[in-house]
Amino acid sequence: MVKRTLRALIKANRFIADNRPETIAVMLKWLPQTAEVAARSYDLELKAITPDGQMTDAEMNSLIERLGEKKKPLDEVRDFSSVRQAIKELGANK
């Protein structure tokens, strides 16, 4: 179930990145906002999503600090093995 969810999220992120007009149309359908606000929101959100669901060490450290979590070594809090497997499976399904 975790891998299926990760594959769906990766596919969604790829769709969002590759289909600006369609994504903005969905945003307008589901969220009460103007087209201008939706377009600006899209552009901001696009900077925050990752196409493969992984984060750099700097991004991971920044997230941990923003969440106010006790500082731990990254090797104790990061494990992208499931994401990497989902990416591999998506590549085989193209």
Secondary structure, 3 states (H helix, E strand, C coil): CHHHHHHHHHHHHHHHHHCHHHHHHHHHHHCCCCHHHHHHHHHHHHHHCCCCCCCCHHHHHHHHHHHCCCCCCHHHHCCCHHHHHHHHHHHHCC
